[in-house]
Amino acid sequence: MSPLASLRLPTTVLATVEFLLAESWAVLAQREPAGIGAETAASTPWYVQSITAAVITLVIGGLLIAIAPDGTRRQTDRVLEQPGAAFVSGVVSLVAVIGVAFVLAITGIGIVLAIPLLLIFALLALVTGVYGYLAVGRLASDSWPLALGVAIVVSALVGAVPVLGSIAGFVISSIGLGVVVMDSME
């Protein structure tokens, strides 16, 4: 069986994704009349955040499973075995990178290094955070298509819930980042 054939999602998962995306495009196409509504710091609507989280999980999770299924299984197994240690490693790495970038930025000339450091770390955190969502999916099933489907739904729900969703997303993504940090330290 080819790797792409094993990634076919069951009908129920596809129906769930279709449900999440079906009506959203019409709503996204509508523009708010000028001058109506209040602008806030977090002006992105919840459904945009939800769809974005689901698509990112679908694309990155699908690529991780297709390109390195054994490595992805190993990382998600480790997340399920040591979630606390992975979370602490992820948060410590986040604080360390921000601290180093801050110290570099204070020197003035180091800002040339601080900005790329933060950009690379953000990209790394985005990719590795998906391991946390895939581990949540693996709690439901050891089958990759089902685990990916659950991960997509969980990330969409996390993106839809305002405050608690952000906290849950931070925890899940920190666990994913932390498991990669733990793996690189060995």
N, C-alpha and C positions, 0 to 999 in steps of 0.2 A: 504494500500500500504506500502510495507516495505521501510525502509530508503535507502537501496541499489537500489531499483527500481526507486526511485525518483531522484537518482543521474545519471541516464543514460543521457548522453549528446545527444542532437539532432545530426542528421547526418551532418549538416553543420559545427558544431563545431568540431566533430570528423574529418571531412575532412580537416579542417583548421589545426588541430594538426598534422594529418598525413602529410599534405603538408610541415609543418615546420620541421618534423623529417625525411621525406622520403629520401632526397638526402644527408642529413647531415652525416649519418653514413658512407657512402662511402668516403666522404671527410675526416672525422675524422680518418678513418683507414689508410689513406695515411700518410707517414712520409716524412718530408722534408729532402733532402740529407744533410749530415754533412757539415758544413762550408758554406752553402748557406743561405742567409737571415740575417737580422740584429736582434739581440736580444735587446729587450727593456724592460722597467719595466713592462709594460702592454702587455706581450707577448701572452695572451690568445686571440685566434681569436674571432671575434664578434659573430660568429654562435655558438660557445661553450657557451659564456655568455648568448646568447638568449635562447638556449635549456635548459641550467641550470636554468635560471629564470623561464621558462615555467614549467619545471618539479617540481621545488620547489613549485610554486604556485598551480599546480595541486595536489600534494601530501598533502601539508599542508592545502590548501583551502578545498580540498575534505574531509580531516579528520575533520576540524572544522565544516563543514556543516553536516557531517554524525554523529558526536559525540554530538555536541551542536548546533543544528539548531536555537533554540530560542535565545541562547546567542549570536550567530553569527549575527543574524538579529538585535538584540538589539545594538550590537557594531557598525554594519554598519549603522544603523539608526542614531546613535549618530554622526558618522563621517559625514554623509550627513547633519545633523543639525548644527554641530559646527566644520567645518574643520579647521578654523583658530586657535581656542583654542586647538584643538587636535594637530595641527602642533607645536604650541609653547610648549605644554606639552612634546611632543616627543623630541624636540630639547633640552629643558631644562634638561630632564632626561638624555639624552646622554652626555651633558656637565657635569652634576653633577657626573655621574658614572665615566667618564674619569678623572675628577678632584679628586675625592676620590681615585681612583686607583693610580693617580700620587702622591698624598700625602702619601699614604701607601707605594708606591715603594721607595720614598725618604728615609723613615726611615730604609730601609734595611730589617729589619725583617718583615715588612708589605708586602713585595713582595709575601710572602706566601699567603696572603689574596688577594692581588691585581690581581694576575693571575686568580684565580678561579672566582673572581668578574667579570672580563672582559669576561671570557668565558661564564659564566651564562648569563650575559647581552647580549652578542652577540647571544646566542641561543634564548633568550627571544625576542630580536629585530627581529630575523629572523621569528619567529612564529607570533608575533603580527603585523609585517609589512604587512602580507598577508591580514589583515582586511582592510587596505587601498586599496589594489587591488580589494578585493571583493566589497568594496563600489563603486569603479569605475564601476565594473560589474553591480552593482545594479542600477546605473544610466541608464543602457540600458534595464534592465528587473528585475522584482521582482522575477522571477522564478530562483531558485538556479542553476539548470543546465546551463541556459543561462548566468546568472551572473558569474558563475565559468568559462565558456568558454570565455567570454569577458575579465575576469581577467587574464586568461592564455595568451590570445592574446596580451593584453596590457603589461604584464610583459615580453613577448617575444620581443615585439617591443622596450620596454625600454632597454632590454639587448642588442639589436642590434644597437642602436644609440649611438655613442661614447660619446660625452660630454653632450649634452642635455638630453640624456637618463639617464645618471648617476644622473643628477640634478633632473629630474622628478622622478626617482626611490627613491632618498633620500627624496624628499617631500612626495611621496605617502607612503613610509615605515614609515617616521616620524609621519605622521597622524595616521597610524595604531597603532604604538607604543604609541602615545600620548593618543589615546582614551582608551587604557587599563590602562595607568597611571591615567587618569582622573577618570576612573571607580574605581580604587583601592583607590583613595583619598577620595571617598565619603563614 
